[in-house]
Amino acid sequence: MSARTDFIFQAWHEAGTSVSMHRHRCYEIVYYRQGRGSTRIGRAEYVYEPGSYAVVPPDTLHDEIRREATEVLCAGFRLIDSEFPSSVREGLYHDDDDCTIGKLLLAMQHEITAKPPLYAIRLNLCISELLVAHFRLWGVAERDKQDRPLYFARNYMDEHYQERIDIASLARMSGYSYDRFRHLFKLAYGVSPLNYVLERRIDLAKKQLEQTEVTVSSIAAGCGFSTTAQFCTLFKREAGLSPLSYRKISRMADFKSSEHASMSSRLMDGGDAL
């Protein structure tokens, strides 16, 4: 789940009534089904009407003054992972023509009232769906718009770097030109897409050289390199040694480390004997 429901309730308030400044420890959505009035959220004041809804972040002071009899649906929730943008902006928003936000809140109210099997799971699904609908209606931070396609592209690279990866195709699937994708990827992760894949392949090759007796040609093929010659050239460029030299030196280093540990153990045993 991406969000967890803390509470959901429906209420009627008479015209001329109000609620003074208060705050909650969770996010709150106040959906105005009927009535008109005003609400202050933080330092800003808004005028609400049917079909509008307030988003109030945790620990944000807010009030409500009802000029007309007002029906509200209120839901409290918490963000529990990084699926959504880290900040849900406060403010007063308007639902779409299909009343998507309102319908989801009504579904949540039905769940909490009827309490069918697994209703708590359904509540969390509904509030998560509601947040998706809200962000689609009102947009998200520009950084999130850029990062999410890159996140999925990088995940694909992490899972398939041992195979042939067409960066141009990956850029198109992410919705960018090749140059724009390369620029944004390097901006986000510090290396170009091609170098990111190469680093993953070289790291895997190093582990296999250190820990196995697999031939260099088999390692080259298994790590996604086109030919053994290409692998040897790129490995030496990145690691400063040929694959066979790297294997030899890493084995010598492991042997010396093992000998040192063994000698230390014998000295400690001797000390105990004294």
Number of C-alpha atoms within 10 A of each C-alpha: 12 16 22 20 23 14 15 22 17 15 9 13 14 13 15 12 13 16 11 12 14 12 18 14 12 18 21 24 21 21 27 23 19 16 20 19 20 16 22 19 23 17 8 11 15 15 14 23 18 17 18 21 23 22 19 24 25 17 13 18 16 21 16 20 19 20 15 16 15 22 19 19 20 19 22 22 21 18 20 11 12 9 12 17 15 11 10 18 12 18 17 21 17 19 19 14 7 8 13 15 25 20 13 18 24 16 14 26 20 16 20 17 12 10 11 11 9 9 16 16 13 17 25 20 18 23 25 21 16 19 16 14 17 19 14 10 15 10 12 16 13 8 9 14 12 17 14 13 19 22 14 13 19 19 12 13 21 13 9 13 20 19 16 13 16 9 17 15 13 22 21 12 12 18 14 17 15 15 11 12 24 20 15 18 23 15 11 14 12 12 16 17 23 13 12 18 22 20 16 15 22 20 14 16 21 18 11 18 22 18 12 11 10 11 12 19 14 11 22 23 15 16 21 20 22 13 12 15 13 11 24 19 13 18 23 14 11 13 13 11 16 17 23 13 13 18 21 13 13 16 15 12 12 12 12 12 12 12 12 12 12 12 12 12 12 12 12 11 11 10 9 8 7 5
